[in-house]
């Protein structure tokens, strides 16, 4: 596995949206309307545990999206979209199930500035993601998951640099390598920021987000492709 020179999921700085300077590569404001049939370690504010709940199933996407539609909590889809407030609820439920009263969602607590509950998480994995689990536990064998967190100012049609500080702050990718032994967890693992690449929001509305991801050669696995991410209820 290549050496990752990306940050190991360290929060770079609190995101102050009022001072956010959106880095458009190209594009313009669009209210959405996904009519084209086109074919997301620690997240700040998410309290990602070391042994997260598992989303079952295997989605052979290689960067291809789902056909859209409403996402249900148990559906395994290539990509989903949900707000930080929705993610907080999922993490609170997880900590409660673990009997950990110290776990907290993070959007409104802590000593730092409050995180925006309207931040939009675009989550994808080759093993599938769902609205009922806040993350995917990867097994060995070249699997990956990613989460791109869009501040409100970025939730519009356009092309964005994955190295934009506003995106790096809370977004990440992780992957596994081939196993060293028959043990399911005995393999190399890497995680961090994406490195060079672009995110293009093709359309966005209240039903789904269509986006195209282009990731550079920093990673062994390649999630590049077009996705349709239904919004979680």
C-alpha positions as CSV (number, residue, x, y, z in Angstrom):
1,X,0.0,0.0,0.0
2,X,1.3,3.4,-0.8
3,X,2.4,5.7,2.0
4,X,-0.3,8.1,2.9
5,X,1.0,11.6,3.4
6,X,-2.5,12.8,4.1
7,X,-3.5,13.8,7.6
8,X,-4.7,10.9,9.8
9,X,-8.2,12.2,10.3
10,X,-7.1,15.1,12.4
11,X,-9.4,18.1,12.6
12,X,-7.5,21.0,11.0
13,X,-9.6,23.8,12.4
14,X,-13.2,24.6,13.4
15,X,-15.3,25.5,10.4
16,X,-16.6,29.0,10.8
17,X,-19.1,29.2,7.9
18,X,-19.6,32.9,8.3
19,X,-16.0,33.4,7.2
20,X,-16.0,30.6,4.6
21,X,-14.7,31.6,1.2
22,X,-16.0,29.0,-1.2
23,X,-13.5,27.8,-3.7
24,X,-15.4,27.3,-7.0
25,X,-13.4,25.7,-9.8
26,X,-16.4,26.2,-12.0
27,X,-20.2,26.1,-11.7
28,X,-23.0,28.3,-10.4
29,X,-25.8,28.3,-8.0
30,X,-28.6,25.8,-8.8
31,X,-31.7,24.9,-6.9
32,X,-31.3,21.3,-8.0
33,X,-33.7,19.1,-10.0
34,X,-32.1,15.7,-10.6
35,X,-33.7,14.8,-13.9
36,X,-30.6,13.3,-15.6
37,X,-30.4,9.5,-15.3
38,X,-26.8,9.6,-14.1
39,X,-25.0,7.0,-12.9
40,X,-18.9,9.0,2.6
41,X,-10.7,7.1,12.1
42,X,-12.5,10.3,13.3
43,X,-15.0,12.7,11.9
44,X,-15.1,15.8,14.0
45,X,-18.5,16.1,15.5
46,X,-19.4,12.5,14.7
47,X,-17.7,10.6,17.5
48,X,-16.6,7.8,15.2
49,X,-15.8,4.8,17.4
50,X,-12.9,2.5,16.9
51,X,-15.2,-0.5,16.4
52,X,-18.2,1.0,14.6
53,X,-21.5,-0.8,13.8
54,X,-21.3,-2.9,10.6
55,X,-23.2,-2.2,7.5
56,X,-23.7,-5.6,5.8
57,X,-23.7,-6.3,2.1
58,X,-21.4,-5.7,-0.8
59,X,-22.1,-3.1,-3.4
60,X,-20.1,-3.6,-6.6
61,X,-20.0,0.1,-7.6
62,X,-16.5,0.9,-8.7
63,X,-17.6,4.5,-8.5
64,X,-21.1,4.0,-10.0
65,X,-24.1,5.5,-8.2
66,X,-27.5,4.1,-7.4
67,X,-30.6,5.0,-9.4
68,X,-31.8,7.3,-6.8
69,X,-35.1,7.3,-4.9
70,X,-35.9,7.4,-1.2
71,X,-33.3,5.8,1.1
72,X,-34.5,3.7,4.0
73,X,-32.4,3.0,7.2
74,X,-31.7,-0.6,6.2
75,X,-31.0,-0.1,2.5
76,X,-27.4,-0.8,1.4
77,X,-26.7,1.8,-1.3
78,X,-23.5,3.0,-3.0
79,X,-24.1,6.5,-1.5
80,X,-26.4,8.4,0.8
81,X,-26.7,12.0,1.9
82,X,-27.6,13.2,5.4
83,X,-27.1,16.2,7.5
84,X,-24.8,16.5,10.5
85,X,-27.9,16.7,12.7
86,X,-29.0,13.3,11.4
87,X,-25.5,11.9,11.9
88,X,-25.5,13.1,15.5
89,X,-28.7,11.1,16.1
90,X,-27.1,8.0,14.7
91,X,-24.0,8.4,16.9
92,X,-26.1,9.1,20.0
93,X,-28.0,5.9,19.4
94,X,-24.8,4.0,18.9
95,X,-23.3,5.2,22.2
96,X,-26.5,4.4,24.0
97,X,-26.4,0.9,22.6
98,X,-22.9,0.6,24.0
99,X,-23.9,1.9,27.5
100,X,-21.6,4.8,27.0
101,X,-23.3,7.9,28.6
102,X,-20.2,9.9,27.8
103,X,-20.6,9.8,24.0
104,X,-22.1,12.9,22.5
105,X,-23.0,14.1,19.0
106,X,-20.8,17.2,19.0
107,X,-22.9,19.6,16.9
108,X,-23.8,21.7,19.9
109,X,-21.5,20.5,22.7
110,X,-17.9,20.8,23.7
111,X,-15.7,23.8,24.3
112,X,-15.2,24.8,20.7
113,X,-17.6,26.6,18.3
114,X,-20.9,24.8,17.6
115,X,-20.8,22.8,14.4
116,X,-23.5,23.5,11.8
117,X,-26.3,20.9,11.9
118,X,-27.0,21.6,8.3
119,X,-23.6,20.4,7.1
120,X,-24.2,17.8,4.4
121,X,-22.5,14.4,4.6
122,X,-22.0,12.5,1.3
123,X,-21.1,9.0,2.3
124,X,-20.1,6.2,-0.1
125,X,-18.4,2.7,0.1
126,X,-17.9,-0.3,-2.1
127,X,-19.4,-2.3,0.7
128,X,-22.5,-0.1,0.8
129,X,-23.8,2.6,3.1
130,X,-27.1,3.1,4.7
131,X,-29.2,5.7,6.6
132,X,-29.3,3.5,9.7
133,X,-25.6,3.4,10.4
134,X,-23.2,6.3,10.7
135,X,-20.2,4.5,9.2
136,X,-19.0,1.3,7.6
137,X,-16.6,-1.2,9.2
138,X,-14.2,-2.2,6.5
139,X,-12.8,-5.8,6.1
140,X,-9.6,-6.7,4.5
141,X,-9.3,-7.0,0.7
142,X,-9.1,-3.6,-0.9
143,X,-12.3,-2.1,0.4
144,X,-13.0,1.6,1.0
145,X,-15.3,4.1,2.5
146,X,-15.5,7.9,2.3
147,X,-17.3,10.8,3.8
148,X,-17.3,14.3,2.2
149,X,-18.8,17.0,4.4
150,X,-20.2,20.0,2.6
151,X,-20.8,23.3,4.5
152,X,-24.0,25.1,3.5
153,X,-22.2,27.4,1.1
154,X,-21.0,24.4,-0.9
155,X,-24.4,22.8,-1.3
156,X,-24.9,23.9,-4.8
157,X,-24.0,22.9,-8.3
158,X,-20.3,23.4,-9.0
159,X,-16.8,21.9,-9.0
160,X,-14.8,22.0,-5.8
161,X,-11.2,21.2,-5.0
162,X,-10.9,18.3,-2.5
163,X,-7.9,20.1,-1.0
164,X,-10.1,23.2,-0.2
165,X,-9.5,23.7,3.6
166,X,-13.3,23.9,4.2
167,X,-13.7,20.4,2.8
168,X,-10.6,18.9,4.3
169,X,-11.7,19.9,7.8
170,X,-14.3,17.2,8.2
171,X,-14.0,14.9,5.1
172,X,-12.0,11.7,4.9
173,X,-11.4,8.4,3.1
174,X,-10.2,5.1,4.4
175,X,-9.2,1.8,2.8
176,X,-7.9,-1.7,3.5
177,X,-5.3,-3.8,1.7
178,X,-4.9,-7.5,1.0
179,X,-4.8,-9.7,4.1
180,X,-1.6,-10.9,5.6
181,X,-3.2,-14.0,7.0
182,X,-6.7,-15.7,7.2
183,X,-7.6,-13.4,10.0
184,X,-10.3,-11.0,8.7
185,X,-8.6,-7.9,10.3
186,X,-5.0,-8.8,9.6
187,X,-4.2,-6.4,6.8
188,X,-2.8,-2.9,6.1
189,X,-5.2,0.0,6.7
190,X,-4.9,3.6,5.8
191,X,-7.1,6.7,6.3
192,X,-6.9,10.5,6.0
193,X,-7.8,13.4,3.7
194,X,-8.3,12.7,0.0
195,X,-5.3,14.5,-1.5
196,X,-5.6,16.0,-5.0
197,X,-9.0,15.7,-6.7
198,X,-12.3,17.3,-7.4
199,X,-15.9,17.0,-6.3
200,X,-18.5,18.1,-8.8
201,X,-22.1,18.6,-7.6
202,X,-24.2,17.7,-10.6
203,X,-27.6,18.4,-9.1
204,X,-28.9,18.8,-5.6
205,X,-32.5,19.0,-4.2
206,X,-34.6,17.8,-1.3
207,X,-34.7,14.2,-2.7
208,X,-31.1,13.4,-3.7
209,X,-27.6,14.7,-4.5
210,X,-25.9,13.7,-7.7
211,X,-22.1,14.1,-7.7
212,X,-19.0,13.2,-9.6
213,X,-15.8,12.4,-7.6
214,X,-12.3,12.4,-9.1
215,X,-9.6,11.2,-6.7
216,X,-5.9,11.2,-7.5
217,X,-3.3,8.4,-7.2
218,X,-2.7,8.9,-3.4
219,X,-4.9,5.8,-2.7
220,X,-4.6,2.2,-3.8
221,X,-8.4,1.9,-4.3
222,X,-10.2,4.4,-6.6
223,X,-13.7,5.6,-5.7
224,X,-13.8,8.0,-8.7
225,X,-17.1,8.0,-10.5
226,X,-20.6,9.4,-10.5
227,X,-23.0,8.8,-7.6
228,X,-26.6,9.4,-6.9
229,X,-27.0,9.8,-3.1
230,X,-30.7,9.7,-1.9
231,X,-31.3,11.9,1.1
232,X,-31.9,10.1,4.3
233,X,-35.4,10.7,5.9
